[in-house]
Amino acid sequence: MANLQEIVYKVGIRSIQGERDKTIDNLQSDSRRAGPGSLFIAVKGTHVDGHRYIPDVIAAGATAIVCEDLPAQLDPAVTYIQVEDASIAAGIIAHNFYGQPSDHLKLVGVTGTNGKTTIATLLYKLFSCLGHKSGLLSTVENRIGDKVVPATHTTPDPLHLNALLRQMVDAGCTYAFMETSSHAIHQHRIAGLHYAGGLFSNITHDHLDYHKTFEEYIRVKKSFFDSLPSDAFAISNADDKRGAVMLQNTNAKKYFYSFKTLAEFKGRILENNLTGLVMSVNDQEVHFRLIGEFNAYNLLAVYGAAICLGEDKNEILRCLSTLDGAEGRFDYSISPKEKIIGIVDYAHTPDALINVLATIQKLRKGHEKIITVVGAGGDRDKTKRPLMGAAACEYSDKVIFTSDNPRSEDPEQIIRDIEAGLNTAAKRKYLKITDRREAIRTALNLAGPEDIVLIAGKGHEKYQDIKGVKHPFDDKQILLEFFELLDK
């Protein structure tokens, strides 16, 4: 419960109609959950305008409404707060309602196209290893200390987000590490939060179904760093061609990490194989369990953030050397008898797919074949589909195009979109098997001893989204089941 006047502090208010001194029991932006004592925030969403449901929530007992447009008829028992932007107001109100939770812990946001989940997860695991109780908000899962809270979005809506941060504070967490997606930034889900720091991994072709242009996608990512306060830190990848641009206008203290140029956090890969990475980090040699150049960048970013948060460099490297990455990120298994290497990875952008396949090529000891199973999500950026197909064929010996999460689209049409990117040489390399389970089985049957099978696109997901229904489907589980059959 909170006082209405207190929870609208710092909100851009245009007018207030009705009593201001009220107790608010709960916040809602979903009209179906509003009831007695609710403050309902009418957000104009991508698909639904919350203003349509104002009469419904008043009938259900809501006592206050936050909206951009006042209704024609005002109920005298209800307080109406007209604001400039309801989505921004939602974040600020939620932050106030839950007692400004981000002011009571050190919140670090991780943004970029690829690597967000691994970086956020490694930070959470690192700070737990260093003896700090921490929280995690990620695509795979949310954590409050050791407690797991299932994740539904990369970044939750502002009401849910602030409720989770409040739970972290109440549980004694002193740090929180959060994936910060471009959708969340653009939709103001992070409005009102106080960040101790921000991290940029890289930016490549993705989410153009939402942002429309690559320039707009870049602008949205950059706006996160533009909004950081002067007491925060901002860390960027100097080897990404837009790494410097991201920090151009930030007020935060700027730092860079790099393998190729001068930077505060400098790395060099000494060894890279299935036993892990041997790296020089600021001239100190360390062995890590993670594999691949892309993970070398993730580790360097995590090291930089931990230094900025005041941790001891030797303790940071000692703990990092013991950690595994996030579920479904270069998650590999080896069949006991045939020694086929199966890798499950979330790579669902052209660049992420190239990174994983380039890493696999470097891990080859001789002439092992690389067989890739890949698709593309439905109702998402269609322009990346032909690029995914071209990348898979260029870096693999054999490719099977299959269904990912088709959602409302026809899986066959999605595969046709992928095929459109293939040149004559690439067309000789691929098969089309729409059934994903059958595609994985076929890939393993095509593989010989010590060949490498990459199953890309879904990673940690435990379902396949078809026509609005989530059917149980786990790439890793299916891979291991087929391994057992192969080895009988």
C-alpha positions in Angstrom: 0.0 0.0 0.0 1.1 3.5 -0.7 -0.2 7.1 -0.8 -1.3 8.3 -4.2 0.5 11.7 -3.9 3.8 10.0 -3.1 3.7 7.4 -5.9 3.2 10.0 -8.6 6.4 11.9 -7.5 8.5 12.9 -10.6 5.7 11.9 -13.0 5.1 14.3 -15.9 1.5 15.3 -14.9 -0.8 17.4 -17.1 -3.8 17.5 -14.7 -5.4 15.8 -11.7 -9.1 15.4 -11.4 -10.4 14.1 -8.0 -9.1 13.4 -4.5 -5.3 13.2 -4.2 -4.9 11.9 -0.7 -5.7 8.2 -1.3 -4.3 4.9 -0.4 -3.4 2.7 -3.3 -3.3 -1.1 -2.7 -2.0 -2.3 -6.0 -0.8 -1.2 -9.4 -2.2 -2.7 -12.6 -1.7 -2.1 -16.3 -3.7 -5.3 -17.1 -7.4 -4.4 -16.8 -8.3 -8.0 -16.0 -6.4 -7.8 -12.7 -7.7 -4.5 -11.5 -10.0 -4.5 -8.4 -10.8 -2.5 -5.3 -8.0 -0.1 -4.3 -6.2 -0.5 -7.7 -4.4 2.3 -9.6 -4.9 1.4 -13.3 -2.3 2.7 -15.8 -3.8 3.0 -19.3 -0.9 2.4 -21.6 -1.2 2.7 -25.3 0.5 -0.5 -26.3 1.7 -1.9 -29.6 -1.5 -3.9 -30.1 -3.9 -2.8 -27.3 -4.9 0.7 -26.0 -5.5 0.5 -22.2 -7.8 3.5 -22.4 -10.5 1.2 -23.8 -10.7 -0.6 -20.5 -11.1 2.4 -18.2 -14.9 1.8 -17.7 -14.2 -1.9 -16.9 -11.6 -1.2 -14.2 -13.8 1.4 -12.6 -16.6 -1.1 -12.5 -14.2 -3.6 -10.8 -13.4 -1.0 -8.1 -10.2 0.8 -9.3 -9.9 4.1 -7.3 -7.4 5.9 -9.5 -6.6 6.0 -13.3 -3.4 7.2 -15.0 -4.1 8.1 -18.6 -3.0 10.3 -21.5 -6.6 11.1 -22.6 -9.3 11.8 -20.1 -12.6 10.0 -20.5 -15.6 12.1 -21.6 -17.5 11.2 -18.4 -15.6 11.3 -15.1 -16.6 9.3 -12.0 -16.5 11.5 -8.9 -15.3 8.6 -6.8 -12.2 8.1 -9.0 -9.1 10.1 -9.2 -7.9 10.7 -12.8 -4.2 11.6 -13.4 -3.5 12.8 -16.9 0.1 12.4 -18.0 2.3 13.2 -21.0 3.3 9.5 -21.6 1.6 6.7 -19.7 4.4 4.1 -20.4 7.0 6.4 -18.9 4.7 7.2 -16.0 4.2 3.4 -15.4 7.9 3.0 -14.7 8.2 5.9 -12.4 5.0 5.1 -10.5 6.1 1.5 -10.1 9.5 2.5 -8.8 7.9 4.8 -6.2 5.2 2.3 -5.2 7.8 -0.4 -4.5 10.0 2.0 -2.5 12.6 2.9 -5.1 14.2 -0.6 -5.0 17.0 0.2 -7.6 18.3 2.9 -5.1 18.9 0.2 -2.6 21.1 -2.1 -4.6 23.6 -1.8 -7.4 21.7 -2.4 -10.7 23.8 -3.2 -13.8 22.1 -3.3 -17.3 23.5 -5.3 -20.1 22.4 -4.5 -23.7 23.5 -5.5 -27.2 22.3 -7.9 -29.9 24.3 -11.0 -28.8 25.8 -12.0 -25.4 23.3 -10.3 -23.0 22.2 -13.5 -21.3 25.7 -14.9 -20.9 27.1 -11.6 -19.6 24.2 -11.0 -17.1 24.4 -14.7 -16.0 28.1 -14.6 -15.5 27.9 -11.4 -13.5 25.3 -13.0 -11.3 27.4 -16.2 -10.8 30.6 -14.2 -10.3 29.2 -12.0 -7.6 27.6 -15.0 -5.9 31.1 -16.6 -5.9 32.5 -13.4 -4.5 30.2 -13.6 -1.5 27.5 -11.1 -2.5 23.8 -12.0 -2.6 22.6 -11.0 -6.0 19.6 -10.9 -8.3 19.4 -11.8 -12.0 16.9 -10.7 -14.7 17.5 -12.6 -17.9 15.8 -14.3 -20.9 16.5 -17.8 -19.4 15.4 -17.1 -15.8 15.1 -14.6 -13.0 16.9 -15.2 -9.7 16.5 -13.7 -6.3 19.5 -15.0 -4.4 19.3 -18.8 -4.9 15.5 -18.7 -5.7 14.5 -19.2 -9.3 11.6 -17.2 -10.8 10.6 -18.2 -14.3 11.2 -15.5 -17.0 8.6 -14.6 -19.6 10.3 -11.7 -21.3 13.9 -10.6 -21.7 13.0 -7.5 -19.6 9.7 -7.6 -17.7 7.0 -4.9 -17.8 7.8 -2.0 -15.3 5.3 -3.1 -12.7 6.6 -6.7 -12.6 10.2 -5.5 -12.9 10.0 -3.2 -9.9 8.2 -5.9 -7.9 11.1 -8.3 -8.6 13.7 -5.6 -7.6 11.7 -5.0 -4.4 11.8 -8.8 -3.6 15.6 -8.7 -4.2 16.1 -5.9 -1.8 13.9 -7.5 0.8 15.8 -10.8 0.4 19.1 -9.0 1.1 20.5 -8.7 -2.4 23.0 -6.0 -2.9 23.5 -6.4 -6.6 21.2 -7.0 -9.6 22.2 -7.8 -13.1 19.7 -7.3 -15.9 19.4 -8.0 -19.6 18.1 -4.7 -21.1 16.5 -5.3 -24.4 15.9 -2.7 -27.1 12.1 -3.4 -26.8 12.3 -2.6 -23.1 14.3 0.6 -23.7 11.9 1.8 -26.4 8.8 0.9 -24.4 10.1 2.7 -21.3 10.0 -0.4 -19.2 13.1 0.8 -17.4 11.8 4.3 -16.7 12.5 5.5 -13.2 15.3 3.0 -12.5 18.7 4.0 -11.1 21.5 2.1 -12.7 25.0 1.7 -11.2 26.3 0.8 -14.6 25.6 -0.3 -18.2 27.4 -2.8 -20.5 27.3 -2.9 -24.3 28.2 -6.2 -26.1 27.7 -5.6 -29.8 25.1 -4.6 -32.3 24.1 -6.6 -35.4 21.1 -7.2 -37.6 18.0 -8.0 -35.5 14.5 -6.9 -34.4 13.9 -4.8 -37.6 10.4 -6.1 -37.5 9.9 -3.8 -34.5 12.4 -1.0 -35.0 12.0 -0.9 -38.9 15.5 0.5 -39.6 19.0 -0.5 -38.3 19.6 3.2 -37.5 16.6 3.3 -35.2 17.7 0.1 -33.5 21.1 1.7 -32.8 19.5 4.9 -31.6 17.4 3.0 -29.1 20.3 1.0 -27.7 22.4 4.2 -27.4 19.6 6.0 -25.6 20.1 3.6 -22.6 23.7 4.9 -22.2 22.5 8.5 -22.8 20.3 8.2 -19.8 22.9 6.8 -17.4 23.7 9.2 -14.4 27.2 10.7 -13.8 27.8 8.4 -10.8 27.4 5.3 -13.0 29.9 3.5 -15.3 29.4 2.6 -19.0 31.5 -0.2 -20.5 31.5 -0.8 -24.3 33.1 -3.1 -26.8 35.8 -1.1 -28.6 36.1 -3.8 -31.3 32.5 -3.3 -32.4 32.4 -0.5 -35.0 29.6 1.2 -33.0 31.1 0.6 -29.6 32.4 4.2 -29.3 29.2 5.7 -30.7 27.2 4.0 -27.9 29.0 6.0 -25.2 29.3 9.3 -27.2 26.8 11.2 -25.2 26.7 9.4 -21.8 27.3 11.2 -18.6 28.6 8.0 -17.0 32.3 7.2 -16.6 33.4 5.6 -19.8 35.5 2.3 -20.1 36.2 0.0 -23.1 37.2 -3.6 -23.5 39.1 -5.0 -26.5 41.2 -7.7 -28.0 42.3 -5.5 -30.9 43.1 -2.0 -29.7 44.0 0.0 -26.6 41.4 -0.3 -23.8 41.1 -0.2 -20.1 40.3 -4.0 -20.2 42.5 -5.7 -22.6 42.4 -9.4 -23.6 44.4 -11.8 -25.7 43.3 -15.4 -26.6 46.2 -17.9 -26.1 44.3 -21.1 -26.5 40.7 -22.0 -27.6 39.5 -25.6 -27.7 36.9 -27.9 -26.2 38.6 -27.8 -22.8 38.0 -24.0 -22.7 39.8 -20.7 -23.2 43.3 -19.7 -22.1 43.3 -15.9 -22.1 45.5 -13.0 -21.0 43.4 -10.5 -19.2 45.2 -7.2 -18.5 48.5 -9.3 -18.8 47.3 -12.0 -16.4 47.0 -15.5 -17.8 43.8 -17.4 -16.9 42.1 -20.7 -18.0 38.3 -20.4 -18.4 35.7 -23.2 -18.9 33.9 -21.3 -21.6 34.7 -21.8 -25.2 35.0 -19.5 -28.2 36.0 -16.0 -29.2 32.5 -14.6 -28.5 32.7 -15.9 -24.9 36.2 -14.4 -24.6 34.5 -11.0 -25.2 31.7 -11.9 -22.7 34.3 -12.7 -20.1 36.3 -9.5 -20.7 33.1 -7.4 -20.3 32.2 -9.2 -17.0 35.8 -8.6 -15.7 35.5 -4.9 -16.6 32.1 -4.5 -14.8 33.4 -6.3 -11.7 36.5 -4.0 -11.6 34.2 -0.9 -11.9 32.1 -2.3 -9.0 35.2 -2.3 -6.9 36.1 -6.0 -6.7 39.7 -7.4 -6.4 41.1 -8.4 -9.8 42.7 -11.6 -8.6 39.5 -12.7 -6.9 37.5 -11.8 -10.0 39.7 -14.0 -12.2 39.8 -16.9 -9.7 36.0 -17.0 -9.6 35.5 -16.5 -13.3 37.8 -19.4 -14.1 35.4 -21.8 -12.3 32.2 -20.7 -14.0 30.0 -22.2 -16.7 27.9 -20.0 -19.0 24.1 -19.7 -19.4 21.9 -22.6 -20.4 21.5 -23.1 -24.1 24.6 -21.0 -25.0 27.2 -23.2 -26.7 25.9 -26.1 -24.6 27.8 -29.1 -25.9 27.6 -32.9 -25.3 29.6 -35.8 -26.8 28.0 -39.1 -27.6 29.9 -41.8 -25.6 30.4 -44.3 -28.5 30.5 -42.4 -31.8 32.1 -39.3 -30.2 29.7 -37.0 -32.2 29.8 -33.5 -30.7 26.3 -32.0 -30.4 26.0 -28.2 -29.6 22.8 -26.5 -28.7 22.9 -22.7 -29.0 20.4 -19.8 -29.0 22.0 -18.2 -32.1 19.0 -16.7 -33.9 20.6 -13.8 -35.7 23.0 -14.0 -38.7 25.9 -12.6 -36.7 25.4 -14.9 -33.7 25.2 -17.9 -36.1 28.4 -16.9 -37.8 30.1 -16.4 -34.4 29.1 -19.9 -33.3 30.1 -21.6 -36.6 33.4 -19.7 -36.8 34.2 -21.0 -33.2 33.2 -24.5 -34.2 35.5 -24.4 -37.3 38.4 -23.3 -35.0 37.7 -26.3 -32.7 38.1 -28.8 -35.6 41.2 -30.9 -35.2 41.1 -32.3 -38.8 38.4 -32.9 -41.3 35.3 -33.3 -39.1 32.1 -32.3 -40.8 30.0 -29.5 -39.4 26.2 -30.2 -39.8 23.9 -27.3 -38.8 20.2 -27.5 -38.0 18.6 -24.1 -38.1 15.4 -22.2 -38.8 13.9 -18.8 -38.1 11.2 -17.5 -35.8 7.8 -16.6 -37.2 6.2 -13.1 -36.7 9.7 -11.6 -36.3 12.2 -9.8 -38.5 11.9 -11.4 -41.9 14.8 -9.6 -43.5 17.3 -11.7 -41.5 16.0 -15.0 -42.8 18.0 -15.2 -46.1 21.1 -14.0 -44.2 20.7 -16.8 -41.7 20.5 -19.3 -44.6 23.5 -17.9 -46.4 25.6 -17.9 -43.1 24.6 -21.5 -42.2 25.6 -22.8 -45.6 28.9 -20.8 -45.9 30.2 -22.1 -42.6 28.8 -25.7 -42.6 29.4 -28.8 -44.6 25.7 -29.7 -44.5 22.7 -27.7 -43.4 19.1 -28.8 -42.5 16.6 -26.0 -42.6 13.7 -26.7 -40.2 11.0 -25.1 -38.1 11.9 -22.8 -35.1 9.0 -21.1 -33.4 6.7 -20.5 -36.4 4.1 -18.8 -34.2 1.2 -17.7 -36.6 3.2 -18.1 -39.8 3.5 -21.1 -42.2 6.7 -23.0 -41.4 7.1 -23.8 -45.1 7.0 -20.2 -46.0 9.6 -19.3 -43.4 12.0 -21.9 -44.9 11.3 -20.5 -48.4 12.4 -17.1 -47.1 15.6 -18.7 -45.7 16.3 -20.4 -49.0 16.1 -17.1 -50.8 19.5 -16.2 -49.5 21.3 -19.2 -51.1 23.7 -19.0 -54.0 24.3 -22.0 -56.3 27.1 -23.5 -54.1 24.9 -23.2 -51.0 22.0 -24.9 -52.7 24.0 -28.1 -52.9 24.6 -28.2 -49.2 21.1 -28.2 -47.6 18.1 -30.3 -46.9 14.6 -29.1 -45.9 12.9 -31.0 -43.0 10.2 -29.0 -41.4 9.7 -31.3 -38.4 12.4 -30.1 -36.0 12.7 -33.4 -34.2 13.1 -35.2 -37.4 15.6 -32.6 -38.6 17.8 -33.2 -35.4 17.5 -37.0 -35.9 18.6 -36.8 -39.6 21.5 -34.5 -38.7 22.8 -37.1 -36.2 22.3 -39.9 -38.7 24.4 -38.0 -41.3 27.2 -37.4 -38.7 30.2 -39.7 -38.4 32.6 -40.2 -35.5 33.8 -36.8 -34.1 31.6 -34.8 -36.5 30.0 -31.7 -35.0 26.2 -31.1 -35.1 25.0 -27.6 -34.3 21.3 -27.2 -33.3 20.8 -23.4 -33.5 18.0 -20.9 -32.7 16.2 -22.1 -29.6 18.9 -22.7 -27.0 17.3 -22.8 -23.5 13.7 -22.8 -24.7 11.6 -25.8 -23.6 8.8 -25.3 -26.1 7.9 -24.7 -29.7 5.3 -22.0 -30.4 2.9 -23.1 -33.1 -0.3 -21.1 -33.8 -0.4 -19.6 -30.3 0.2 -23.0 -28.5 3.5 -23.7 -26.8 4.2 -27.4 -27.3 6.9 -29.1 -25.1 10.2 -29.1 -27.1 13.8 -29.2 -25.7 16.6 -29.3 -28.2 19.1 -30.5 -25.6 16.8 -33.3 -24.3 16.1 -34.5 -27.9 19.8 -34.4 -28.7 20.6 -36.6 -25.7 17.8 -39.0 -26.5 19.1 -39.6 -30.0 22.7 -39.9 -28.7 21.4 -42.9 -26.6 19.8 -44.5 -29.6 22.9 -44.0 -31.7 25.2 -45.6 -29.1 23.1 -48.7 -28.6 
